[in-house]
Amino acid sequence: MLKRISALIFALIMALSLVGCGGGIVEKPDEDGWVATWASAQLQAGSNETPMSPPLKENTCRQQIRVNIGGDKIKLTLSNEYGELPAMFESVHIAHLLNAGENAIDPATDTVVTFGGAESFDIEPGQKAVSDEIDFSFDALDDLAITIKFGRYAGSSVTSHTGARCSTWIIEGDHVADESFTATETMTSWYFISELDTWASAGTKAVVLFGDSITDGYGTTPNQFERWSDEMTRLFQADPNYSNITVINEGIGGNSVFGGLGTAAKDRFDRDVINIPGVRYVVLLIGINDIGYAGEDISDSMIEQYKIMIDKCHENGIRVYAGTITPVGDNGYYTEQHDEIRNTLNDWFRSKKSNVDGLIDFDELLRDPDKPDTLLPEYSNDNLHPSIAGYKKMGEFAYQKLVEFWGEQ
């Protein structure tokens, strides 16, 4: 009862905070509904990320995810977006993991996930499938296992999120309901799973972090949840005023506004931001890969795409917080021209011209004050990606800034 009252108070505060704000945002009413508690941005798995010994075909794959908010009902989305043939699923289960990084589940929680009332089904190439509404209880920050027994075809072109930073276990044969097993292959990518939604009370909102490898968590330790999104999630869940906030990481390592690894950011924006259930906020932090490979000044074309993203968010009731692009001095991406582009884009985000709803100045946070085109050594992994300490600092800072913005609205 207390949790329900807190959720209603939170909903009222957040609804009032949206009244009269600028930017041409189209307001959405707060109401009960489906909200993403976990999601990942999909791309085609490369040869190094595709299981081979054994393959997914006719075998069992158990994948670990950590949810944001808790709930009692779920819907699971599977994607065959990059498949060339139908993907065949003989059975899909969800359960609580006993320990992060280990494949043993609590068998009392093992639950079959059906799609259109069936346990066995196919997904056509380029399509996705959303499960039936399933009764399944879990708490915030729980580690869950999604276990799939594949049919005779799982695809040579596998839809995946290659930078899961979580263990995925593959074993020959049908072990979909086994409490534990000795995996013959352990990967750190997710396969076909793209979203887990839960039914949530009014006022529950998703913050989508849209970016590249800095958001995806390059350099973090598998199963340790060290991305800046993970730190934000922990802080929101520890804050009784904002525990109804779910943080959805939609980063893809190597991605860029105009291309790079995976679908170009400008083309996946609807999929990974606008269409996320419950999304009301996005932190936009992407562009360093465009800059790193630029042979000319691309500032104007980048700003044009940022404007499209920002306008699209406001038209759909989503507030946009710009993350400034962090420095890359002493990295191979660095040239004077590249740094000029980066500063031009950051200055635009800092200006009123950008029409963003708030600025999260990661550049100022992480840069060396004595050498502002480089990261501070303690926050640097490779002079491009943050260190573990750098990611933690980013998560703390983003949490603090968002709470500040919401308190001012």
RALINSUL-V940399 format. One record per pair of residues at least 24 apart in sequence whose ideal C-beta (glycine too) atoms are under 8 Angstrom apart, sorted by the first residue. I is the first residue (numbers start at 1). J is the second residue. Records with the same first field share a line. If there is no record, write none. Layout:
# RALINSUL-V940399
I: J + J
This chain:
# RALINSUL-V940399
4: 201
6: 240 + 243
7: 201 + 202 + 203 + 204 + 244
8: 201 + 202 + 203
10: 203 + 241 + 242 + 244
11: 201 + 202 + 203 + 204 + 244
12: 203
13: 241
14: 203 + 205 + 406
15: 203
17: 406 + 407 + 409
18: 409
21: 319 + 357 + 409
23: 314 + 319 + 320 + 355 + 356 + 357
24: 311 + 314 + 315 + 355
25: 313 + 314 + 317 + 318 + 319 + 357
26: 314 + 315 + 316 + 317
27: 317
28: 280 + 317
30: 202 + 203
31: 202
32: 199 + 200 + 201 + 202
33: 199 + 200 + 202 + 277 + 278
34: 75 + 197 + 198 + 199 + 200 + 277 + 278
35: 69 + 197 + 198 + 199 + 200 + 204 + 205 + 206 + 246 + 277 + 278
36: 195 + 196 + 197 + 206 + 246 + 248 + 276 + 277 + 278 + 279
37: 67 + 68 + 69 + 70 + 71 + 196 + 197 + 198 + 246
38: 65 + 66 + 67 + 68 + 195 + 196 + 248
39: 194 + 195 + 196 + 248 + 249 + 250 + 272 + 276
40: 161 + 164 + 190 + 193 + 194 + 195 + 249 + 250
41: 161 + 250 + 251 + 252 + 255 + 262 + 268 + 271 + 272
42: 79 + 81 + 82 + 159 + 160 + 161 + 194 + 262 + 271
43: 82 + 159 + 160 + 161 + 162 + 252 + 261 + 262 + 263
44: 82 + 157 + 158 + 159 + 160 + 262
45: 158 + 159 + 160 + 162 + 189 + 191
46: 162
49: 158 + 160 + 162 + 187 + 189
50: 156 + 158 + 160
51: 170 + 185 + 187 + 191
52: 185
53: 184 + 185
54: 170 + 171 + 172 + 184 + 185
55: 154
56: 150 + 154 + 155 + 158 + 170 + 191
57: 150 + 151 + 152 + 153 + 154
58: 150 + 151 + 152 + 154 + 173
59: 149 + 150 + 170 + 171 + 172 + 173
60: 147 + 148 + 149 + 150 + 170 + 171 + 172 + 173 + 174 + 175 + 176 + 178 + 181
61: 147 + 148 + 150 + 168 + 169 + 170 + 191
62: 103 + 105 + 145 + 146 + 147 + 148 + 168 + 169 + 170 + 181 + 183
63: 145 + 146 + 147 + 148 + 164 + 166 + 168 + 169 + 190 + 191 + 193
64: 97 + 100 + 101 + 103 + 143 + 144 + 145 + 166 + 167 + 168 + 223
65: 143 + 144 + 146 + 166 + 190 + 193 + 196
66: 100 + 141 + 142 + 143 + 144 + 166 + 225 + 230
67: 138 + 140 + 141 + 142 + 144 + 196 + 198
68: 140 + 141 + 233 + 236 + 237 + 245 + 246 + 247 + 248
69: 140 + 198 + 200 + 204 + 237 + 243 + 244 + 245 + 246
70: 137 + 138 + 139 + 140 + 142 + 198
71: 137 + 138 + 198 + 199 + 200
72: 135 + 136 + 137 + 198 + 199
73: 133 + 134 + 135 + 136 + 198 + 199
74: 113 + 131 + 133 + 134 + 136 + 196 + 197 + 198
75: 130 + 131 + 132 + 133 + 134 + 196 + 197
76: 113 + 130 + 131 + 134 + 146 + 193 + 195 + 196 + 197
77: 128 + 129 + 130 + 131 + 193 + 194 + 195 + 196 + 197
78: 115 + 123 + 128 + 129 + 131 + 192 + 193 + 194
79: 123 + 127 + 128 + 159 + 192 + 193 + 194
80: 123 + 124 + 125 + 126 + 127 + 128 + 129 + 155 + 159 + 192
81: 126 + 127 + 128 + 159
82: 157 + 158 + 159 + 160
83: 123 + 125 + 126 + 155 + 157 + 158 + 159
84: 125 + 155 + 156 + 157
85: 125 + 153 + 155 + 157
86: 122 + 123 + 124 + 125 + 153
87: 122 + 123 + 150 + 153 + 154 + 155 + 159 + 192
88: 120 + 122 + 150 + 151 + 152 + 153 + 154
89: 115 + 120 + 121 + 122 + 123 + 148 + 149 + 150 + 151
90: 119 + 120 + 149 + 150 + 151 + 174 + 176
91: 119 + 120 + 148 + 149 + 174 + 176
92: 119 + 131 + 146 + 147 + 148 + 149 + 176
93: 145 + 146 + 147 + 148 + 176 + 177
94: 134 + 136 + 144 + 145 + 146 + 147
95: 144 + 145 + 147
96: 138 + 142 + 143 + 144 + 145
97: 143 + 144 + 145
99: 143
100: 143 + 223 + 225
101: 167 + 222 + 223
102: 180
103: 145 + 167 + 169 + 180 + 181 + 183
104: 179 + 180
105: 145 + 147 + 179 + 180
107: 177 + 179
109: 136
110: 177
111: 135 + 136
113: 146
120: 151
122: 151
123: 192
128: 194
133: 199
138: 198
140: 237 + 243
141: 233 + 234 + 237
144: 196
146: 193 + 196
147: 175 + 176 + 177
148: 176 + 191 + 192
149: 174 + 175 + 176
154: 191
158: 191 + 192
159: 191 + 192 + 194
160: 189 + 190 + 191 + 192
161: 189 + 190 + 194 + 252
162: 189 + 253
163: 188 + 189 + 213 + 216 + 217 + 218 + 251 + 252 + 253
164: 188 + 189 + 190
165: 216 + 217 + 220 + 221 + 222 + 223 + 225 + 226 + 227
166: 190 + 222 + 223
167: 222 + 223
188: 222
195: 276 + 277
197: 277 + 278
200: 244 + 278
201: 244
203: 244
204: 244 + 245 + 246 + 278
205: 244 + 245 + 246 + 278 + 279 + 280 + 281
206: 245 + 246 + 247 + 248 + 276 + 277 + 278 + 279 + 280 + 281
207: 232 + 245 + 246 + 247 + 248 + 279 + 280 + 281 + 282 + 283 + 402
208: 248 + 250 + 272 + 273 + 276 + 279 + 281 + 282 + 283
209: 247 + 248 + 249 + 250 + 251 + 282 + 283 + 285
210: 250 + 251 + 265 + 269 + 272 + 273 + 282 + 283 + 284 + 285 + 286
211: 250 + 251 + 255 + 283 + 284 + 285 + 286 + 323
212: 251 + 252 + 253 + 254 + 255 + 256 + 260 + 265 + 285 + 286 + 288 + 289
213: 251 + 252 + 253 + 254 + 255 + 385
214: 251 + 285 + 288 + 326 + 385 + 386
215: 249 + 250 + 251 + 285 + 286
216: 249 + 251 + 252 + 253
217: 249 + 251 + 391
218: 253 + 381 + 385
219: 381 + 382 + 385 + 386 + 387 + 388
220: 388 + 391
221: 388
226: 388 + 391 + 392
227: 251 + 391 + 395
228: 386 + 391 + 392 + 394 + 395 + 398
229: 395
230: 395
231: 391 + 392 + 394 + 395 + 396 + 399
232: 395 + 398 + 399
234: 395
235: 395 + 396 + 399
236: 399
239: 403
241: 403
242: 403 + 406
246: 278
248: 276 + 279
250: 276
254: 289
255: 286 + 289
256: 286 + 287 + 288 + 289 + 290 + 293
257: 286 + 287 + 290 + 302 + 305 + 306
258: 290 + 301 + 305
260: 289 + 290
265: 305
266: 305 + 308 + 309
269: 309 + 312
270: 312
273: 309 + 313 + 318
274: 312 + 313 + 316 + 318
279: 318
280: 317 + 318 + 319
281: 318 + 319 + 320 + 321 + 402
282: 313 + 318 + 319 + 320 + 321
283: 321 + 322 + 323 + 360 + 398
284: 309 + 310 + 320 + 321 + 322 + 323 + 356
285: 323 + 325 + 360 + 362
287: 325 + 342 + 345
288: 325 + 326 + 328 + 333 + 342 + 384
291: 325 + 333 + 338 + 341 + 342 + 345
292: 328 + 332 + 333 + 338
294: 337 + 338 + 341
297: 337 + 340 + 341
298: 341
299: 341 + 344 + 345 + 348
302: 341 + 345
303: 345 + 348
306: 345 + 348 + 349 + 354
307: 354 + 355
310: 354 + 355 + 356
311: 355
314: 355
319: 357 + 358
320: 356 + 357
321: 356 + 357 + 358 + 359 + 360 + 401 + 402 + 405
322: 349 + 354 + 356 + 358 + 359 + 360
323: 360 + 362 + 398
324: 349 + 350 + 359 + 360 + 361 + 362 + 363 + 364
325: 362 + 363
326: 362 + 363 + 366 + 367 + 375 + 386
327: 363 + 366 + 367 + 368 + 372 + 373 + 374 + 375
328: 373 + 374 + 375 + 383 + 384
329: 371 + 373 + 374 + 375 + 383
330: 374 + 383
331: 382 + 383 + 384
333: 384
334: 373 + 383
339: 373
357: 405
358: 401 + 402 + 405
359: 401
360: 397 + 398 + 401 + 402
362: 394 + 397
365: 393 + 394 + 397
366: 390 + 393 + 394
